[in-house]
Amino acid sequence: MIKLTHTLTATALLLALAGCSQAPVTESSSAAPAQAQVATSDNILLQDYQGPYGGVPAFDKMSLSDLMPAMEAAMAANLAEIDAIANNTEAPTFDNTIVALERAGNAIGNVYTYYGIWSSNQSSPEFRDIQRELSPKLSAYRSKINQNEKLFSRVKAVYESDELATLTEEEQRITWLTYNGFARNGATLDGDAKARYAAINEELASLHTKFSNNVLADEENYVTYITAEQLDGLPESFVKAAAAAAEERGKAGQYAITNTRSSMDPFLTYSTHRDLREQVWTTYYSRGDNGDEFDNNALVKRILELRHERIKLLGYENYAQWRLEDRMAKNPENAMDLMMKVWPAAIARVKEEVADMQAIADELGDNITIKPWDYRYYAEKVRKAKYDLDSNEVKQYLQLDKLREAMFYVAGRLFNFNFTPVPEGSVPVFHPDVKVWEVTDKDSGKLVGLWYLDPFARKGKRSGAWATTYRSHTTFDGAKTVLSSNNSNFVKGPEGEPTLISWDDAETYFHEFGHALHFLSATVKYPTSHSGVRDYTEFQSQLLERWLTTDEVVDQFLVHYQTGEPIPASLIEKINNAATFNEGFKTTEYMASAIMDLLYHTTDPANIDPDTFEREQLAAIGMPEEVVMRHRTTHFGHIFSGEGYSSGYYGYMWAEVLTADAAEAFEEAPGGYYDKAVSDRLVKYLFSIRNAMDPAEAYRKFRGRDAKVEALMRDRGFPVTSEK
C-alpha cells in the first residue's frame, strides 16, 4: 500500500509506497477553508468533491487532457498558500504555522486522486507521456517547499517554543513530524548544496517514473500464449480465465499466461510442461532485464548514485542510515540483525523442502534436478503427499465474493462496522469493475465513509495488490468521512461464474482489507497523523490475515462454488496441518529481496553493477539456487519506482514479528480471535491511533510489553533456541 498524506504542506510531497505495492496514492480533504483559489470552472480535477458522503471524486468526468493544466494550477495555488504562511508577519504559533500547513493543499490533493487512478488503475501510453513531463516539475515544486527558508524557520520556531508543551500529544507529534520532514529533506542546507539537493530530487523523480513504466511495459508486452494441447495439469478455472484473457487480447482460441504473479504462480504450480514452466518463469523474473529499451539496469545504478550523493550532502554515511533514522528499526544494523536471526532457519528449511521435492521427482522417474521453475510444481506434489492437500481442491471453496463477505463479517465483529452496497450509479467509478460500499457504525448508524473495490486485472493496471484513500478521516476542520479503496489483480472468472482464488491470494485479500480498516477506523484530528512508519504500517494488515482461518469465517463463508456446501472439517484440518508448509520458500524469496535492499543502500554505488552485485551478494549469504528473489533488482518497484520502501522492504519482516506476537495475545485470550477486551485494545491502540503516537509505545499499550522475535520463529515453524 502506498499513501500520500498532507504531511508538511498538505500536498503530495512524496510519492511513497505503502501497502504492499508501489502506486502514487492520494488523499484530499474537500472544502477546507482559507485555501488559495484556482480556476475551477472547467477543470473537474481541481474542483472540490461534490455529491453525497461529504463529496466524492468525479471519476466519471475525469479527462486526461485536464491533468497537466490541473496539476500546474494546483502546484501554483499551493505555493501561494506556502508563501502566505511563510511571510506571515505574526509570531509563529501552532495555529498559524502547523495548522495552516495542515489546511493547505486541498486542490493538489484532489488532482493527485485522479493522477493515482491513471498511474495505477488506468495507465496508458498517453498518460505515461504526461507523467514523464510532470515528474521533474513535481520534484521542483516539492523542493521549493522543502527549501523555503522562511517556512522552515517558522516551523522550527514552533518546534522549539514553550507553546509545544501546552499542546496535545497528537499536536506535539505532528509538530515534530513536520519539523523532522523539513530537516531531513534539505531544509538545513545552504547555497550550492541546497541547489544540488533539489536537482538530484528532480532527476530521481524522472528515473523512478521511468523504472516503473519500464516494468509495466514488460508486463504488458510479454504474454505467453499456449494452445489447447498445452493445458495439461491446469485447473479448469485457470483455463477458462486464460482463455478469456487471450480473447481480450485478440487471440481467441488461445490461452494467455499474462506476465503477472496472479497468472504466473498458478501456471508454475500446475502445468506439466516443464519447458513452458521455464518459459513463463523466465519471462516473469526477467522483467526490466531484457536488454531492450525497457531495461532497468542502468537506471538502478543511477538511482543509487543519486541517492548516495544526496545523503552525503546531509552528512550521512549511507542512504539506509538516513532512511531508517525515524523508523522503528532506527538503523540498518538493527534491520539486518533481524534478517540474520531468521535467514539461517529459512534457507535450512529450503534445503529440506528441495530434498522432499527431489525425492518425489525421482520416484516419478522425471529425471530432473529441481530448478526454480520446478519449485511450485513439485512443492504442490509434496503438499499432496505429506498432507493429502490439493491446492486446487481448496480453491473451490474460495470465492471472491464470499471472501469479501467474510471480511465484512470480521470488520463487524472487531470494528463494529456495517458495509452496505451503494445504489449503482450513485457514486462515480472509473471502471465498471469497481464497486462501492457505504460503511457505517453498526450501533449508531453513523456514516464512517465509503469503501471502493477494484478487484480484477486488466491492461493498463499495474500488478500486485494495494490499498489507498481518496480522503482520510480528520476533524480539525470539521469531521471528514473516509474514502478508502482496495485494488487487486485477480484473474476474472468466466461470465456468470464466480472468481476462484488461491489460499495465498485469499490471505492477500484480507491483508489489503486490513489497510482499508486502518483508514476507516482512524480517530485522529490532523492529516499528518496519517503519515505511516514504514516498518509498522504493514503490521495491522498482516495481522488481519489471521481471521481468515477462524472458525466463524470458515464455517460461514468458505463454501463450494457449485454445491454451496461448507468446506469439510477434514480439509481445514489439512490446511492447518500444512500451515507452515513451504515456509522456507516463502520466507527466503522475501528475505532475499529485503536483504538486497539493505545491501544496495549501505554500499557505495560506485562499486555496484546491478546484475553482478545481485548474483555475488546472494551467493555470499548462501541463497539457495532453487529460489529467486521475490522481486529481482530490475523490477523491484518497491525500492526503485519511488522511495517509500527503499531501505525499508525489511519492514514486512519487522511487522511480521509484531504480527506473530499480537496473534499470540489473541490466542491466549478467553475469547480467542474475537475476544472483546483484546479486540478493543486492537482498535484503540493499533488501528485508530494511526501515527498520532509513537508506534513502539502504541504496541506496548496493546500488549503490555515489546514484541518478541521468538513468536515469529514459532509462527513459521522454525526452531526457537532461546527466549528472553
Secondary structure by P-SEA (a helix, b strand, c coil): cccccccccccccccccccccccccccccccccccccccccccccccccccccccccccccccccccaaaaaaaaaaaaaaaaaaaaccccccccccaaaaaaccaaaaaaaaaaaaaacccccaaaaaaaaaaaaaaaaaaaaaaaaaaaaaaaaaaaaccccccccaaaaaaaaaaaaaaaaccccccaaaaaaaaaaaaaaaaaaaaaaaaaaaaaacbbbbbcccccccccaaaaaaaaaaaaaaccccbbbbcccaaaaaaaaaccccaaaaaaaaaaaaaccccccccccaaaaaaaaaaaaaaaaaaccccaaaaaacccccccaaaaaaaaaacaaaaaaaaaaaaaaaaaaaaaacccccccccaaaaaaaaaaaaacccccccccccccaaaaaaaaaaaaaacccbbbbbccccccccccccbbbbbbbccccccccbbbbbbccccccccccccccccbbbbccccbbbbbcbbbbbcccccccbbbbbcaaaaaaaaaaaaaaaaaaaccccccccccccccccaaaaaaaccccccaaaaacccccccccccccaaaaaaaaaacccaaaaaaaaaaaaaaaaaaaaacccccccaaaaaaaaaaaaccccccccccccccccccccccccccccaaaaaaaaaaaaaaaaaaacccccccaaaaaaaaaccccccccccaaaaaaaaccbbbbaaaaaaaacccccccc
